[in-house]
Every structure is written in structure tokens, then in C-alpha cells.
Amino acid sequence: MTLAAKRWQQHAIIGGVGALFAVLALLPLAWPLIGLLRREPGEVLQGMEVFGSSRPWVLLARSLGLSGAVVIGALVIGTPMGLLVARTDLAGRRVLLFAHGFPMFLPPFLLALGWFYLLGRQGFLGSETSASLLFHPLGHVAVLSLAFAPVVTALVVLGLWNLDPNLEEAARVVARPARVAIGILLPAVWPSVALAGILVFALAFSELGVPMFLRVDVYPAAVFSRLGGIDYDPGEAFLLALPLVPVAVAMVVLERRLFRKRPLDVLGLRHRSREPLPLGAWRGILSAACWGLALLSLLPLAALAVRAGTGGGFAQIGRWVGGGLFNSLLGSGLAATAIVGIGAILGHGYARRLPASRFLDLVGVLAFVAPAVLLGVGLIALWNRPDTRFIYGGIGIIVVGYVARYAMIGIRTMAVAVAQSPLSLEQAASAFGAGFARRLMTIVLPLHRRALMAAWLLAVVFCLRDLETAVLYYPPGWEPLTVRIFTLEANGPEAVVAGLAILHVVMTAAVLAAGALVLSRRQRA
């Protein structure tokens, strides 16, 4: 194949996949602005009257403040936990990491439901005081801080596992463990802490289930209320989504400023086998504190199981689950496959700095950190029309929404993996005439099959836990399990709702266990 033909093939493949991804992810985010430009000036001015009152701005400021408080709470819990688990001789630290991290793979709404069964007025440990604290902004911040703290912990652990051991070993020659941790490890891992803060803020701001369940007024819930019920007004919902555009852009700008000079090839898990820092006399106290915190995170799951078991909820799951379980598994599986397919092409391009790849990665980041309700109203406006009814009326719109929001998982996972592999393999194949497609199929994909499998599993878990995106537009009969539980919570029997929540927990645990088994076998092979 000639050099011109190789370039044409590369541009055609990346351009085609990139155009498809832009339609799926970028166009819905821009649609509220496009819709605004297509309206008559008088109609726009009339619609803008919704911003004449103080309520939208108060709600927006309140949501930003609550999300910032959740970030602080998650950083306070997750940063020291990550440092202790990754680099000290904490008791049972690998099991502790799994126990502490498991709740982050679940919808936070399920955790709030478990806390309600514990601390609600009729809860196992409940009273008037505990119920009033739970149904308060403080309860909202506490529930989400505990739910998202494992995100911080996981990123700090990954950052420390990847830290050059020579820095730490040189410091340990002349300094005590505490000084090494404070003076070397924490400053070195600050990019991971900053990234965790951005992710937690995005997840907390997008969250719909927890604030609606705890009766806490937030801006995304106000937009959601215009898409259903007695306040149905989709036109106003699109206008209310406009102030969310600068919020999304601000998070992307912050992410770019923090990480634009951080090369992908320094990421990865390459230095896990170092001697841990001894905690000495503090080992018992700190181990008990960390295990206590991990068990506290799991406590709402135990409450869900007890509520379901004592009320006969498990026996009635089959009658109430409907198509929720099948819809969740089908939609998540299809979306994860598409995410890995897109990520394989665009992630490879981003790692190799191919044309347009940086812009497409930015689109993926924007779709992930943008408030879910902004993406949701854009998807409704773009796809809810007669010509696209075959997508909007079935599982297709669920898959499209998942791909748009979570494609970044596939892109970044593949980019990190490709950046750590030698470019010479692809250059040698190109020298012998292999085109872009052949190099991808015979070298890149086989070489990084473990990364592709990890990206698929991670994408499946994120799609399974999604509530805030799918609840905006799920077609009748195609609601995922998270939406099924959320809609039943208001009028369904408590034991049945708790049983369905445990079904979701078991499904997530099974997917994670299967993934760990497959990846460990591939590693040994």
C-alpha cells in the first residue's frame, strides 16, 4: 500500500468514527444552543422570563455549593485512605480497598435508600433527629461524600502505585515515614487528587436520585421536573439547561489546564511491589479507623438486605422486576461494546497524536463531566422526532445515551495502554506495507486485549449504575433496573424495593467478579 493510500485510510477511519462520536456526544450538548438560535426573537425573550426570578439562580448556586461540599467531604475521606492503603502496612489493605471501593460502582440512590432504612423515622436506628438530619442538605452531602470518596481513594492509590520508587527510597534514607508521606508522596500525587475532585464534582452535580429522594432542591431536579408530571414544559426545560453549558465548559477547561502537560505514557500500574511504610504503634488504630470507615460505607447495603429479608421482598422480586434486569444488561452490554469500539480507534489516535484526536478526546471529557440533565435534554430534542422513532422508541436511545456519556472510559483506557507500548511495532509493520486498518487489527488490538476487556467491564459497570441520564428519556417498557427501582420507590412496597436494590448490588458484584476472574486468567496466560 502506498504512503498516500495509508494516510487516506487512516483519515477515513478516524474521521468516520470521530464523526459518529461527535453526532452521538457533541451534537446533543450543543442542541439547546442550536434550538435557541432557531427560535423567533420574541419567543426567545418570552422564554427568558424564566430567568427573571431569583429561584433558578438560587437553585444553581445551591447546587454548585452542595457539589463543592461533597468534593471537600470526599477528598477528606479518600485522600488519607488512599495514602494509607497504597503505601503503608495497614492490616488487610487489599481486601479493605475492595470493601471501601465497592459502593462507588452502585447508584448513590441505592445507598441513600439504605441510609433511610437505617436512619429514617421508622428505620432500624432511626429517630426524629436522625430523620431530620438525613432529609437535610447535610444528609445529602454526607451520603454523597461517602458514596464518592472511593473515587478519590482509587485515583490516589493508582497515582501512588505508579510513582517512581527512586523518589521515595531516596527520601526514606534520611526521613521518617510520616515525613516521606507528607513531603514526597502527597505532593507527587496531587494531579490524581485534582482529577478526583473534578470527577466527584461532575458526579455530584449530575446526581438526581439522591437529592430527589432526600427532598433537597437542586438545579438538575428543577430541569427534570419540566420533562414530566404536572410541570411538564419541555421548552422551558431546554432553556433551563442553558446555564449548565458554562458549568460543563468550566470543568473541561480546568481539566485541560491541570493535565495538558501530563503525558499518557507515565500512567499505569508499574511499581506496586515496594516495601510498605511501617505505621509502628499507629498500625492498630489506623487499621481500625479505615476498616470502620469501609464498613460504614457498606452499612446501607446491609440495611437493604435486612429490609428485603424481613419483609419477604426477595420472594416477590420476580413479580415486580419486569424487564428492568434484562434491559439493564442488554443496554449496558451493547453500549459497552460500542464504547470499546470507539475507544479503540480514538484512544489509539489520541496516544499517537493523530489529527483531530485531541479534539475528539475533549468531546469525550465534555460529555462525561457535563451535567447529565444537559446531555439528556439534548438527546430528547435531537432524537425525539418521527424520522428517528426507531431509535427513540426502544433500547437504541438508552444505548446512545450511555455511549455519549461514558465513551471517555474507552478512549482514555485505550490511550493509556497504547502510550505505554512501543511505536516501533507499528512503524515496522507500516514499513512492510501494512495500512492503518491492518496495523490496528493485527498489532494494536491483540496487543492491548486486556486493556480492551478492562474498558468493556468498566463501561458496563458505569452504564449499569446510571440513573440520572436514562431516567430523563427511557421509552415505555425499556426502563433499566435503576429506573425501575427509582419509580417504584414512591409507591411500591418497601421490602420489594429493597429486594430489587439488592438484586442490583448482586448483579454489579457478579460483573466485577467475572471481570476480575477473566483478567487474572489472561494475566497468568
KASUL-V595061 format. One line per field, one symbol per residue. psi: psi as a letter, one per 20 degrees, with the letter a starting at -180 (. if undefined). A space follows every 50 residues. Layout:
BEGIN
psi: ???
END
This chain:
BEGIN
psi: prhghggggghgghgghggghhghggghhihhgghghiqqghhghghihh jhrighhggghggggghhhgggghhhghghgggghhjrlqplhghggggh hghijqphhhghgghghgirhjrhjrrgghghhglqhhhgggghghhihh gggghgggghhiqohhgghhhihiqrghhgghhggghhjhhhgggggggg gggghiphgghhhjlpprghhhghhijraijonhghghghigiighgghg hgggghhhjhjoqhiiqanililqpqppiciiggghghgghggghhhigh hhhgggggghjkhhhjghhihcjgggggggggggghghghgghgghgghg hjlqpihhghhhgggghgiqphhghghghghhimqhhkhhghjbighggg gggghjhhggghghggghhjqphhghhghhhjjprgghhghiggghhkhh hggghgghggghhhipghghihjpqpikprhghggghhhhirpghgghgh ghghgggghgggggghgghhghgh.
END
